[in-house]
Amino acid sequence: RSGSLLARTCLLKHRQIGLIILFAVSIVMAGGRIPKIERSSSTMRQLSGKETKELIERIPEIFIDALGRAASDFKTDEIAKLKQDTNFLKANLKLKELETSLLQTVFPNAHFYQLWKLDVRPHYPYLIAIIGNKLYQMPSNFNRLLLEHNLEVNDKNIIELAKAFVIIALEGKEITFLEGKRSIDKKKSPPIYRVQLKVRVNDEIQIYGFHIRYGQILWATMNVEGETDTKYFDFEIIEEPPKRGELDLQGQINIATASPSKAYVEWEDSKPHYYLIVDSNGQATNDPVKFELSGFQTNQPNIAILVRCIKTAYTDTLLYQPVAIDSSGNGSFLWTPNSQKTCITRVWAIDTVTKDSTPSKELTLEKVVTGRFHDNYPDTFTVYFTDQFFQGLNQGANYPATFAGCVKTAAIESWQKQAFESNSHKLLIRDYLVLSHLCLKW
């Protein structure tokens, strides 16, 4: 969000050049424990200014992604000049290519790069994958790598793909894989696979858990052995219902941002993402969002709007609404969501008979806590959050609101300790685990 105060939480990781990844994995199967030892060398190669410039010329999104919100501070001609400045590119983006034999075997068409995010202080490194001229954020777009390589997670490759994910998530740290376990729940249709990997990172034991269904990873977690906190990895679920990859339905669906729709749009990584506030300070807003359909055949029958929660373990269907298409090939529906279910959703128009779908749009149903830092000052704050990010915790259904109140208290006390130039401050909860420590500190 824009504003002089942005609560972003990023786990900064130490990187090494010329590292060794050691696999000492015991795979637990129905037939017992099978010891398996593998060694794989890995390098983090620094790109030259010339190599960085050539890569950005081929894929300009890399530079725009690194600039993030800071891109709006530059004129078009200024950005063009920076793209040609090899010294600037090398010194600021610090592009490095991550190479490991496992990643090259599993994802032969992908190249992995570490670069630095420049629109926050302090700058921090993050990982992307490049396939052809396409850019994917890592590890959140891991399922996209599977799709690009025509891979589905199954019993034969499940351990290898889980190890590849851990390598990507750790972005070049020295790793020893200690143990791998897998299980399958055949009572579900399709079945659910579960994988657990135990990993040594320096002197720390980390335990990764994976929940796999529909041929992809639905969610993943990480616990440090002996600690109770759980880190949830943010995934894009490729869920073009009911089958992946079927985008043959003529027409498109859009999310309106003009009245009576109360949704608003922000651009993230050069892509639109839509938001709707459904709860403000504990009260339902009852604000609607309008879905607009266009480009369909005249009076086309059997068209419906589908809205599903995505990412982590939420896959609930929030809306399945038939829509009448008129003689111009258009249709619309005004929807008021239930404020009790807040999450990131994906929105499609689908043919209820053929099950084909349009490309999807992403809509976040969110809650906010707002207020003023002090009665005698105009400065205001806004805390954004969704219940989805707290799923799986045992503190109860009221914990998200309690936590947001904790962030509010921390923000007010922080404001009282220092002066801000702007009169509007927004806090965005992206990682409740890290922020919870801040709350406890305050």
Secondary structure, DSSP 8 states (H G I E B T S, - for coil): --SS-B----------SSEEEEEEEEEEETTEEEEEEEEEEEEEEE--HHHHHHHHHH-THHHHHHHGGGGGGS-HHHHHHHHH-HHHHHHHH--EEEEEHHHHHH-TT-EEEEEEE-SSSS-EEEEEEEETTEEEEETTTHHHHHHHTT----TTTHHHHHHHHHHHHHTT--EEEEEEEEEEETTSSS-EEEEEEEEEETTEEEEEEEEEETTEEEEEEEEETT---EEEE-------SSSTT----SSEEEE--STT---EEEEETTEEEEEEEEEETTEE----EEEEEES--TT--SEEEEEEE-STT---EEEEEE----TTS-EEEEE---TT---EEEEEEEETTT--B---EEEEEEEEEEEES-TTS--EEEEEE-GGGGTT-SS-TTHHHHHHHHHHHHHHHHHHHS--SSSEEEEE-S-HHHHHHHHHH-
